[in-house]
């Protein structure tokens, strides 16, 4: 009781202590960025101009996208797809809010009326026409009686509203996009003013790269001057050794020997009956299905197969067998196989071509076909006579006259077995010899059929064993990977390649890996490796072994790239050629000042060339490539005038205008102005969104969660 009394007396103190503890707990969460989900920073997968994208909502979107795309996209591809959609919605949503753009219910109805949703039968009247009242009633009915469908509709409605807002937003911008008659005139002149020129080009390639020295300081200065062109994301370089889990030569021999052993009968002692039993092998078994169930990695397939359906490596040999004969063992991909012909059907598959003459009302008839059945029959009989004439090429006749989808292939239907085609078609093909041409009628129309070939089909039993690494091989591989990992870890980081070489292992580099990359050349989808390289605890030179589905990879992080402007050494691959080109241009110009075109050509061992009908709209010089600066300078010259030495894209030029042809005057440039405006309008959606994205402050936190 005394203890309780003391606690009561100190209630205020206790409240303060508990409050301070809770406050400290909350504050620590703020400063460490931890939450209750395992220490991840915040609960937002991204922030767009300070506005968060919740990880919970994002995961729901990824789940829905997974159901929508199925196995067509990997998990990382799904995340990236949803991320881009969410960023777009946030950026445009912020614009909608600033401009007060919203969509009312009557606008949704109008949008549905003019979209693919209007084709949904539930929204149509008895005449197949979209009815707004039926649409509203149907959605209301789903809400009351079909919650799942209503939920699906809400998702569709969300997409409709987003599309409608985007349409309004971009239309507002497009309304302000214009082109004046002056701009129309300029476009007309750029397309139709023409000049002919003589020119001499001294190519930059005439000076060897080795003679042009570029310092690191020059590269650094160039990057500093062109910062916007040399921005980079966070990235990583790695190198790795891959220990592939594959069967050894001994493993392959063991599988092949085991298969051969199953070919013949074997004797087993029956302890219960104190007798020896003979167990039939693959050659003599009478119950092939049960035998393969017990002994094969592939089950018994009772379907008759044509030659094209058999393994390519063994098709000719199998088709040459008699019933009961066996071919093999042979290797087919990752299997060793023995194949036994169980039965054969002579001429069991037919190759045929046809010309289909359809008519209005026939099954799956093209809606553009308006001929009557009688007209179709008459036309088919005419084509039949034509097809039977000596010298007629059936494929050409089919290509020009058939209404069927095989017309583009000259009517070729390929090989097919009995029961595939319509009965009348089937009976003609399997009841007549190769080369026969005839006419049959089916529900699709009238067919002129030519039998091109016939082949046997066979029923084959295949005893197969997968060629897989043995436990001994797997253990040896693990030991080798572990030994290499330990040796590389204990050595200096730069000795990674030397240690691999000593063990006759191949080192493969992968450069500029991005934070959300998934596929690594030579390793496939390896998200775990990418995440490890971007882990704050992983330093350059660190090594780690990863257990993969097909073996092991020992990976070393070799370089980190920070977000921002590239370092000179990273930019040198692209900067070096540009600086070299500048220096070559300066060298060529300084060595050839004051020369005539003839002297310039002679002294530099190049020829005097000509180009005609050049325009500013397409500034390409035949034989030299795209040269906008050179062509632009040429248009500034009078006829007969020669330019100075000009620094072009591919070399130094000297140009003389030999002819100028002004575009003929026209009364009105409205058509050209409209064309310019249309081009600009068509670029609005993409250009505006790219501008919004470039200007936005976007914090991407996907790598924390995925």
C-alpha positions in Angstrom: 0.0 0.0 0.0 2.9 2.4 0.8 4.2 1.9 -2.7 0.9 2.7 -4.3 0.6 5.8 -2.1 4.0 6.9 -3.3 3.0 6.4 -6.9 -0.2 8.5 -6.4 1.8 11.3 -4.9 4.1 11.4 -7.9 1.4 11.1 -10.6 2.3 14.4 -12.2 6.0 13.4 -12.4 5.1 10.1 -14.0 2.9 11.7 -16.6 5.8 14.0 -17.5 8.2 11.1 -17.7 5.9 9.0 -19.9 5.1 12.1 -22.1 8.8 12.8 -22.6 9.4 9.2 -23.5 6.6 9.2 -26.1 7.9 12.5 -27.4 11.4 11.2 -27.7 10.1 8.1 -29.4 8.2 10.2 -32.0 11.0 12.6 -32.5 13.5 9.7 -32.9 11.3 8.4 -35.7 11.3 11.8 -37.4 15.0 12.1 -37.3 15.9 8.5 -38.2 13.2 8.3 -40.8 12.1 5.0 -39.5 8.5 3.7 -39.5 6.9 0.5 -38.3 7.6 -1.4 -41.5 11.2 -2.3 -41.0 13.2 1.0 -40.9 12.4 2.3 -44.4 12.5 6.0 -45.0 8.9 7.3 -44.7 5.9 5.7 -46.4 6.2 7.5 -49.7 7.6 5.8 -52.8 8.2 9.2 -54.4 7.6 12.9 -53.9 6.6 15.2 -56.7 7.0 18.9 -56.0 6.6 18.1 -52.3 3.5 15.9 -52.8 3.9 12.3 -51.7 2.9 9.1 -53.6 1.9 6.6 -50.8 3.7 3.3 -50.9 0.4 1.5 -50.0 -1.5 3.0 -52.9 1.4 2.4 -55.1 1.5 -1.3 -54.2 -2.2 -1.6 -55.0 -1.6 0.0 -58.4 1.3 -2.5 -59.0 -1.0 -5.4 -58.0 -3.7 -4.2 -60.5 -1.0 -3.8 -63.2 0.2 -7.3 -62.5 -3.3 -8.7 -63.2 -3.6 -6.5 -66.3 -0.2 -7.4 -67.9 0.2 -10.9 -66.5 3.6 -12.5 -67.1 4.5 -10.1 -69.9 6.4 -7.8 -67.5 8.8 -8.6 -64.8 8.2 -7.2 -61.3 10.7 -4.4 -61.8 9.2 -3.5 -65.2 5.7 -3.4 -63.5 7.1 -1.1 -60.8 8.7 1.2 -63.4 5.5 1.3 -65.5 3.3 2.2 -62.6 5.9 4.7 -61.3 5.9 6.6 -64.6 2.1 6.6 -64.7 1.9 7.9 -61.1 4.5 10.6 -61.8 2.5 11.7 -64.8 -0.8 11.8 -62.9 0.8 13.8 -60.1 2.4 16.3 -62.4 -0.7 16.8 -64.5 -2.9 16.7 -61.4 -1.0 19.6 -59.9 -1.6 21.5 -63.1 -5.3 20.6 -63.1 -5.6 21.9 -59.5 -3.8 25.2 -60.3 -6.0 25.8 -63.3 -9.3 24.6 -61.7 -9.8 21.9 -64.3 -12.4 19.3 -63.2 -14.8 16.9 -64.9 -18.5 16.8 -64.1 -20.8 13.8 -64.4 -22.4 15.1 -67.7 -18.9 15.4 -69.1 -18.1 11.8 -68.1 -21.2 10.7 -70.0 -20.2 12.7 -73.0 -16.7 11.2 -72.9 -18.1 7.7 -72.7 -20.3 8.4 -75.7 -17.3 9.3 -77.8 -15.0 6.5 -76.6 -14.7 2.7 -76.9 -16.9 2.4 -73.8 -19.9 3.2 -76.0 -19.5 -0.1 -77.7 -20.2 -2.1 -74.5 -23.6 -3.8 -75.0 -24.7 -3.1 -71.5 -24.7 0.6 -72.3 -26.7 0.3 -75.6 -30.4 0.3 -76.5 -32.1 -2.3 -78.7 -30.7 -0.6 -81.8 -27.1 -1.0 -80.6 -26.8 2.8 -79.9 -25.2 4.2 -76.7 -28.0 5.5 -74.4 -26.9 7.8 -71.5 -29.9 6.8 -69.4 -29.2 3.1 -69.8 -25.6 3.8 -69.0 -26.4 5.5 -65.7 -29.0 2.8 -64.8 -26.5 0.0 -65.5 -23.8 1.5 -63.3 -26.4 2.1 -60.6 -27.4 -1.6 -60.9 -23.8 -2.8 -60.6 -23.4 -0.7 -57.5 -26.4 -2.5 -55.8 -26.1 -6.0 -57.2 -22.6 -6.6 -58.6 -19.9 -5.1 -56.3 -17.0 -6.6 -58.1 -18.1 -5.2 -61.5 -18.9 -1.9 -59.8 -15.3 -1.8 -58.4 -13.9 -2.5 -61.8 -16.1 0.3 -63.2 -14.8 2.8 -60.6 -11.3 2.0 -61.9 -12.5 2.6 -65.4 -14.2 5.8 -64.3 -11.0 7.0 -62.7 -9.2 6.5 -66.0 -12.0 8.2 -67.9 -11.8 11.3 -65.7 -8.0 11.4 -66.0 -8.2 11.2 -69.8 -11.0 13.8 -69.9 -8.9 16.2 -67.7 -5.8 15.7 -69.8 -7.8 16.3 -73.0 -9.1 19.6 -71.5 -5.7 20.7 -70.3 -3.8 19.9 -73.5 -6.6 21.4 -75.6 -6.3 24.7 -73.6 -2.6 24.8 -74.5 -3.2 23.8 -78.1 -5.7 26.7 -78.4 -2.7 29.0 -77.8 -0.5 27.4 -80.4 -0.4 29.2 -83.7 1.7 30.0 -86.7 1.7 33.4 -88.5 1.7 33.9 -92.3 5.3 35.1 -92.0 6.2 31.7 -90.4 4.2 30.0 -93.2 6.2 32.0 -95.8 9.5 31.1 -94.1 8.6 27.4 -94.1 7.6 27.6 -97.8 10.9 29.4 -98.6 13.0 26.9 -96.6 11.4 24.0 -98.5 11.5 25.5 -102.0 14.4 28.0 -102.3 17.2 25.9 -103.9 20.9 26.4 -104.6 23.5 24.4 -106.5 27.0 24.5 -105.2 30.6 23.5 -105.8 32.5 22.5 -102.7 35.7 21.1 -101.4 35.7 19.1 -98.1 38.8 18.3 -96.2 37.5 15.5 -93.8 38.6 15.5 -90.2 39.6 11.8 -90.7 42.5 13.0 -92.9 44.3 13.9 -89.6 45.1 10.9 -87.4 43.7 11.0 -83.9 47.1 10.1 -82.5 48.5 13.5 -83.6 46.0 15.5 -81.6 46.7 15.8 -77.9 43.9 16.6 -75.5 44.7 17.2 -71.8 42.5 16.3 -68.8 42.2 20.0 -68.1 40.7 20.7 -71.5 38.2 17.9 -71.0 37.3 19.3 -67.5 36.9 22.8 -69.0 34.6 21.5 -71.7 32.4 19.6 -69.3 32.2 22.7 -67.0 31.2 24.8 -70.0 28.5 22.2 -71.1 27.2 21.0 -67.7 23.7 20.4 -69.0 24.9 18.0 -71.6 26.9 15.9 -69.1 24.5 15.3 -66.2 24.4 11.8 -64.8 22.3 9.7 -62.5 23.7 7.6 -59.7 25.3 4.5 -61.2 27.6 1.6 -60.4 30.2 -0.4 -62.2 30.8 -4.1 -61.3 32.7 -7.1 -62.5 31.9 -10.7 -61.8 32.8 -14.3 -62.3 29.9 -16.6 -63.1 30.1 -20.2 -61.9 27.4 -21.8 -64.1 25.6 -24.9 -62.7 25.8 -27.2 -65.7 26.3 -30.9 -66.1 29.9 -32.1 -66.5 31.0 -34.6 -69.2 30.7 -37.3 -66.6 27.2 -36.3 -65.8 26.2 -36.5 -69.4 27.7 -39.9 -69.8 25.9 -41.1 -66.7 22.6 -40.0 -68.1 23.2 -41.6 -71.4 24.4 -44.9 -69.9 21.3 -45.0 -67.6 19.1 -44.5 -70.7 20.8 -47.3 -72.6 20.4 -49.6 -69.5 16.7 -49.1 -69.7 16.6 -50.2 -73.3 16.9 -53.9 -72.5 15.2 -56.3 -70.1 16.6 -56.6 -66.5 16.3 -59.4 -64.0 15.3 -58.7 -60.4 15.1 -61.0 -57.4 11.6 -61.2 -55.9 12.3 -61.8 -52.2 8.6 -62.5 -51.3 8.3 -65.2 -53.9 11.9 -66.3 -53.8 12.0 -66.1 -57.6 13.8 -64.0 -60.2 11.5 -61.8 -62.4 12.3 -60.4 -65.8 11.3 -56.7 -66.1 10.8 -55.7 -69.7 12.8 -52.8 -70.9 11.9 -50.0 -73.4 12.3 -52.3 -76.3 10.0 -55.1 -75.1 7.5 -53.5 -72.7 3.8 -54.1 -73.5 2.6 -51.2 -71.3 4.5 -48.3 -72.7 2.5 -45.6 -70.8 3.2 -47.2 -67.4 6.9 -47.8 -68.4 7.4 -44.1 -69.3 5.5 -43.0 -66.2 8.1 -44.9 -64.1 11.3 -44.2 -66.1 11.0 -41.1 -68.3 11.1 -37.4 -67.6 8.6 -36.9 -70.4 5.2 -38.7 -70.5 3.8 -40.9 -73.3 2.3 -38.8 -76.1 -0.2 -40.8 -78.1 -0.8 -38.1 -80.7 0.3 -39.0 -84.2 3.0 -36.6 -85.5 4.2 -35.4 -88.9 7.9 -35.0 -89.6 7.7 -31.3 -88.8 6.4 -32.1 -85.3 9.3 -34.4 -84.4 12.6 -33.2 -82.9 14.6 -31.6 -85.7 17.8 -33.5 -84.8 16.1 -36.9 -85.2 13.1 -36.3 -87.5 14.6 -37.9 -90.6 15.9 -40.9 -88.7 12.6 -41.5 -86.9 10.5 -41.2 -90.1 12.7 -43.8 -91.7 12.0 -46.4 -88.9 9.5 -49.3 -89.2 6.9 -49.9 -86.5 8.7 -51.3 -83.5 12.1 -50.0 -84.4 14.1 -47.6 -82.1 16.3 -44.6 -82.7 18.8 -43.3 -80.2 20.1 -42.4 -77.8 20.3 -38.9 -79.3 20.6 -35.5 -77.7 17.7 -33.1 -78.0 18.4 -29.9 -76.1 18.7 -30.7 -72.4 17.6 -34.3 -72.8 19.0 -37.6 -74.0 16.2 -39.6 -75.8 15.3 -43.0 -77.2 12.4 -42.9 -79.6 10.3 -46.0 -80.7 7.8 -45.9 -83.5 4.6 -47.4 -82.1 2.4 -47.0 -85.2 2.3 -45.3 -88.6 -0.5 -43.9 -90.7 0.4 -43.6 -94.4 -0.5 -40.2 -95.9 -1.8 -39.1 -92.5 -1.0 -35.4 -93.1 -1.8 -33.3 -96.2 -0.4 -30.1 -97.5 -3.0 -28.1 -99.5 -3.6 -24.7 -101.0 -7.0 -23.2 -101.7 -8.9 -20.3 -103.2 -11.9 -19.2 -101.2 -14.8 -17.5 -103.0 -17.1 -16.3 -100.2 -20.5 -14.7 -100.5 -22.7 -12.5 -98.4 -24.1 -14.4 -95.4 -21.4 -17.1 -95.4 -19.7 -17.9 -92.0 -17.0 -15.4 -91.2 -17.4 -13.7 -94.6 -15.6 -10.4 -95.1 -18.2 -7.6 -94.7 -16.8 -6.1 -98.0 -18.0 -9.2 -99.9 -21.4 -8.5 -101.4 -21.8 -11.2 -104.1 -24.6 -13.7 -103.8 -24.1 -17.4 -103.3 -25.0 -18.1 -107.0 -22.5 -15.5 -108.1 -19.8 -17.0 -105.9 -20.5 -20.5 -107.3 -20.2 -19.3 -110.8 -17.0 -17.5 -110.1 -15.5 -20.5 -108.3 -16.3 -22.7 -111.3 -14.5 -20.2 -113.6 -11.5 -20.2 -111.4 -11.5 -24.0 -111.2 -11.2 -24.2 -115.0 -8.5 -21.6 -114.9 -6.6 -23.6 -112.2 -6.6 -26.8 -114.2 -5.2 -25.2 -117.3 -1.6 -26.2 -118.1 0.9 -23.5 -117.1 -1.4 -21.8 -114.6 0.4 -20.8 -111.4 -2.0 -21.7 -108.6 -0.3 -19.5 -106.0 -0.7 -16.4 -108.2 -4.3 -17.3 -108.9 -5.0 -17.6 -105.1 -3.1 -14.4 -104.3 -5.2 -12.4 -106.8 -8.7 -14.0 -106.2 -9.0 -15.7 -102.8 -11.2 -14.1 -100.0 -9.4 -16.2 -97.4 -6.6 -15.0 -95.0 -4.2 -17.4 -96.8 -4.4 -15.3 -100.0 -1.2 -13.5 -99.1 0.6 -16.9 -98.9 -0.7 -17.9 -102.3 -3.5 -20.0 -100.6 -1.0 -22.2 -98.8 -2.6 -23.9 -95.7 0.5 -25.9 -94.7 0.2 -29.5 -93.4 -2.8 -30.7 -91.5 -4.2 -34.0 -90.2 -7.7 -35.4 -90.4 -10.4 -33.7 -88.5 -8.8 -30.2 -88.6 -10.7 -28.8 -91.6 -14.4 -28.7 -92.4 -15.8 -32.1 -93.4 -16.2 -31.5 -97.1 -12.7 -30.0 -97.3 -11.2 -32.8 -95.2 -12.8 -35.5 -97.3 -11.5 -34.1 -100.6 -7.9 -33.7 -99.3 -7.7 -37.2 -97.8 -9.6 -38.9 -100.5 -7.6 -37.7 -103.5 -4.0 -38.0 -104.7 -1.3 -35.4 -104.7 -1.8 -32.9 -107.6 -5.6 -33.2 -107.7 -7.5 -29.9 -108.1 -11.2 -29.8 -107.2 -14.1 -27.7 -106.0 -16.0 -28.1 -102.7 -18.5 -26.1 -100.8 -18.3 -25.4 -97.0 -20.0 -23.0 -94.6 -17.3 -20.5 -95.5 -18.0 -20.5 -99.2 -16.6 -22.3 -102.3 -13.1 -23.6 -102.2 -10.9 -24.5 -105.2 -8.4 -26.9 -103.6 -5.0 -28.1 -104.8 -3.4 -31.1 -103.0 0.3 -30.2 -102.8 1.8 -33.1 -100.8 1.1 -36.0 -98.4 3.2 -37.4 -95.7 3.0 -40.3 -93.2 2.4 -39.6 -89.5 3.7 -41.7 -86.7 2.9 -42.4 -83.1 6.2 -42.2 -81.2 7.1 -43.3 -77.6 10.1 -41.4 -76.3 12.1 -42.4 -73.3 13.8 -39.2 -72.1 16.2 -38.2 -69.3 17.1 -34.6 -68.5 20.8 -33.9 -68.5 21.3 -32.2 -65.2 24.3 -31.7 -63.0 24.9 -34.3 -60.4 25.1 -33.6 -56.7 28.9 -34.1 -56.9 29.1 -31.5 -59.7 27.0 -29.0 -57.7 29.1 -29.5 -54.6 32.3 -29.0 -56.6 31.0 -25.8 -58.2 30.0 -24.5 -54.8 33.5 -25.2 -53.5 35.2 -23.5 -56.5 33.0 -20.4 -56.1 33.7 -20.2 -52.4 37.4 -20.6 -52.8 37.5 -17.9 -55.4 35.4 -15.6 -53.2 37.7 -16.1 -50.3 40.9 -15.6 -52.3 39.5 -12.4 -53.9 38.3 -11.0 -50.6 41.6 -11.6 -48.9 43.6 -10.0 -51.7 43.8 -6.4 -52.8 40.7 -5.2 -54.7 42.6 -4.7 -57.9 43.8 -8.3 -57.9 40.3 -9.7 -58.7 41.1 -10.3 -62.4 44.6 -11.8 -61.7 43.1 -14.3 -59.2 40.4 -15.2 -61.8 43.0 -15.7 -64.5 45.1 -18.0 -62.4 42.0 -20.2 -62.0 41.2 -19.9 -65.8 38.0 -18.0 -65.0 36.4 -15.3 -67.1 35.8 -11.9 -65.6 32.9 -9.9 -67.1 32.3 -6.2 -66.5 29.0 -4.4 -66.4 29.1 -0.6 -66.4 26.8 2.2 -65.5 24.1 0.2 -63.7 21.2 2.4 -62.7 19.4 2.1 -59.3 16.2 0.6 -60.7 17.9 -1.7 -63.2 17.0 -5.4 -63.1 18.8 -7.2 -66.0 22.6 -7.6 -66.0 24.3 -8.8 -69.2 25.5 -12.3 -68.7 23.4 -12.9 -65.6 19.8 -12.0 -66.5 17.4 -10.7 -63.9 19.4 -10.0 -60.8 17.7 -7.3 -58.7 19.5 -8.4 -55.5 22.9 -7.7 -57.0 21.8 -4.2 -58.1 20.4 -3.5 -54.7 23.7 -4.6 -53.1 25.7 -2.3 -55.2 23.6 0.7 -54.2 23.6 -0.2 -50.5 25.2 2.5 -48.4 27.4 -0.1 -46.7 28.8 -1.4 -49.9 32.1 0.2 -50.7 34.2 0.2 -54.0 36.3 -3.0 -54.0 33.8 -5.0 -51.9 33.1 -8.6 -53.0 30.1 -10.8 -52.5 29.0 -14.2 -53.7 25.3 -14.5 -54.9 23.4 -17.7 -55.1 21.6 -17.7 -58.5 19.1 -20.1 -60.0 21.7 -21.4 -62.4 24.9 -21.2 -60.2 26.9 -18.6 -58.4 28.2 -15.1 -59.2 31.1 -13.6 -57.3 30.6 -9.9 -57.8 32.9 -6.9 -57.1 31.8 -3.3 -57.0 34.4 -1.4 -59.0 33.1 2.2 -59.2 30.4 4.6 -58.0 29.0 7.5 -59.9 27.4 10.3 -58.0 24.3 12.1 -59.3 25.3 15.4 -60.9 27.8 16.5 -63.5 30.2 13.8 -64.8 33.8 13.7 -63.7 36.2 14.5 -66.6 37.4 10.8 -66.8 33.8 9.6 -67.1 32.9 12.2 -69.8 36.1 11.7 -71.8 34.7 9.0 -74.1 32.2 11.5 -75.6 34.1 14.8 -75.0 37.4 13.6 -76.4 36.1 13.3 -80.1 34.5 16.7 -79.9 37.6 18.5 -78.7 39.7 16.6 -81.3 37.3 17.7 -84.0 37.6 21.3 -82.9 41.4 21.1 -82.9 41.5 19.3 -86.3 39.2 22.1 -87.7 41.5 24.8 -86.4 44.6 23.0 -87.8 43.0 22.6 -91.3 41.8 26.2 -91.4 45.2 27.6 -90.2 47.1 25.6 -92.8 44.8 26.5 -95.7 44.1 30.2 -95.2 43.9 32.3 -98.4 43.8 29.3 -100.8 41.5 29.0 -103.8 39.1 26.0 -104.0 41.3 24.3 -106.6 44.4 24.8 -104.5 42.6 23.6 -101.3 41.5 20.4 -103.1 45.0 19.8 -104.6 47.0 20.5 -101.5 44.8 18.2 -99.4 44.4 15.4 -101.9 40.6 15.7 -102.2 38.3 16.4 -105.1 36.2 19.3 -106.2 32.5 18.1 -105.8 29.1 19.4 -106.7 25.6 19.3 -105.1 22.4 20.5 -106.6 18.9 21.5 -105.3 19.9 22.0 -101.7 17.3 23.4 -99.3 17.4 24.8 -95.8 14.7 22.4 -94.8 16.9 19.4 -95.7 20.5 20.6 -95.3 22.1 17.4 -96.5 25.1 17.5 -98.9 25.3 14.3 -101.0 28.6 12.6 -100.3 29.2 14.6 -97.1 26.1 14.0 -95.0 24.0 16.4 -92.9 25.7 19.8 -92.7 23.2 22.5 -91.5 25.8 25.2 -90.8 27.6 24.8 -94.1 24.3 24.8 -96.1 23.0 27.8 -94.1 26.2 29.8 -94.9 25.9 28.8 -98.5 22.4 30.3 -98.7 23.8 33.5 -97.4 26.1 33.8 -100.5 25.3 35.5 -103.8 25.4 33.4 -107.0 29.1 33.0 -108.0 30.3 33.9 -104.6 32.8 31.7 -102.7 32.8 31.2 -98.9 35.6 31.2 -96.4 36.8 28.0 -94.8 33.8 26.6 -92.9 33.9 24.3 -89.9 31.3 21.6 -90.7 30.2 18.4 -89.0 32.5 16.0 -91.0 35.2 18.3 -92.2 36.3 21.8 -93.2 34.4 23.1 -96.3 34.9 25.8 -98.9 31.7 26.4 -100.9 30.8 28.3 -104.1 27.2 28.9 -105.1 26.8 28.2 -108.8 23.1 28.7 -109.1 20.3 30.1 -107.0 16.6 29.3 -107.6 14.1 31.3 -105.7 10.8 29.7 -105.0 8.0 31.0 -107.2 5.7 33.6 -105.6 2.3 32.5 -104.3 -0.6 34.6 -103.2 -1.3 33.1 -99.8 0.8 31.2 -97.3 -2.1 30.0 -95.2 -1.6 26.3 -96.1 2.0 26.4 -95.0 1.2 28.3 -91.8 -1.5 25.7 -91.0 1.1 22.9 -91.7 3.5 24.6 -89.2 0.8 24.9 -86.6 -0.3 21.3 -87.1 3.2 20.1 -86.5 3.5 22.2 -83.3 0.1 21.1 -82.1 1.0 17.4 -82.6 4.0 17.9 -80.3 2.2 19.6 -77.5 1.3 16.6 -75.4 4.8 15.2 -75.3 6.7 18.5 -75.1 4.5 19.9 -72.3 4.8 16.8 -70.2 8.6 16.6 -70.7 8.9 20.3 -69.7 6.8 19.7 -66.6 8.9 16.7 -65.6 12.3 18.5 -66.2 11.2 21.4 -64.1 9.7 19.3 -61.3 11.5 18.3 -58.1 11.0 14.6 -58.1 12.4 12.4 -55.3 12.5 8.7 -56.4 12.5 6.3 -53.5 11.5 3.1 -55.3 14.9 1.5 -54.6 14.1 1.5 -50.9 11.0 -0.6 -51.3 11.8 -2.7 -54.4 
